[in-house]
Each structure stands twice: as structure tokens, then as C-alpha cells.
Amino acid sequence: MGANVKRLTVTIPVEQFELIKGMVEQEPARYPSMSAFVAEAIAERLADEHAHELLIAMLKAEDGEPTAEDIAWADEALRVIERAADDQPAQGAA
């Protein structure tokens, strides 16, 4: 382990473990280890979170803080999206 890393122990569902293990075995050039896979996934998530925070800051700078009406509209839009996702058949289902 290099000097610029820290060990982390995580607990994940067996199904996720098996999927990751399979990907590491199938793509050793991309994922030389399970740690490399997890580190890449974390880096991607952190980048997404940072982009989200930047977007919110830009929108607030342009339009100010959201009003109660804006928040109510967004909450309803998210409910509509969640209902639509719940109505979709599971991938791979016949």
C-alpha cells in the first residue's frame, strides 16, 4: 500500500461482492484488484457529488434561494419520476 492511501473496511451485500469479483477477474487491466474497483467507484461518486454541489451553487447565484413553491414543485416532480420508475418492468424480466 502506498503512502498516500488509507485502508477501509466495508460491508456489502454478497450479490454486489460477487459482481465486483467477477468484473475484477474479467477486466484485470482496468481493475487490478477489488480495492481498485472500489476506489474508482468512490472517486466517481465524489465527482458526481461535487458536480451536483457546483450546479446548486450556480443556480443559487443566478436565481437566489429556492422558494417554498419551487421546492414543492421539485418534490412533486421527483414523486412523478419515482412512480414512473416503479412502473417499469425489472431489467431482464420477460
N, C-alpha and C positions, 0 to 999 in steps of 0.2 A: 504494500500500500504506500502511495506517495505521501510526501509531507503535507500536501495541500488537500487532503481528504479526511473525512471523519467516518467512522463505522456507525451504521444504523441498523437496528434490528426491527423488522416489521412483520406483522402477521397478516396474511392474505388468504382468501378462500382457496381451497385445493384446486378448483377449476382454473382460477387465474394462474396459480403456480404452474400447473401442467401446461397451460397455453404458453406461458413465458418460457418455460423449459424447452418446449418444442420449437419455439421461434429461435432461441439461442442455439439449439442443436442444428437447425436448418440454415441459419444465417450467421455462422461464426465470424465472418468478415465484418458484418455490421454490428453484431452483438457478441463480443468475445467472451462475455460472462453474463450471468444474471444481474450482477451489480451494474454492468454497463447498460443493460436494458433499463433497469430501474432508474439509474442516473439520467439517462436520456428522457425517460418519461417525466421525471420530476422537472428537468430543465424545460421541456415543452410546456408543462403546466404552469411553471413560474413565468415563462414568456407570455402565455395567454393571459394570466392574471395581470401582468404588468401592462399589456396592451389594453386590457379592459379598464384599468385604472387611468391610463392616459386618455382613453376615449371619454370617460366620465369627466375628467378634469377639463378637457377641451370643450365638451358640451356645456359644462357649468360656466366656463369662462365666456362662452359665446352667448348663452341664454339665461344664465343665472341658475339658482337652485330650482329644482322641480317643485311645482305647486302640488297641493293635495289632489287636484284634478288630474294632473299629469301622472301622479303615482297610481291613482285609481285606474286610469286608462291602461297603464303598463301592466298592472296586476291582472286586469281582465284579459288583455292580450296574451299574457303568459298562460292563463287558465285555458283559453281557446287552443293555444298550441299544445298544452299538455293533454287536453281531451282528444285532439286530433292524433297525437302520438299514441295515446292509449287505444284508439280505434284501429290503428294499423296492425295487420297480422304480423306475428313474430317472423323475423327473417329466417328463411329456410323452411317455414311451415308450408304445407301443401294446401 
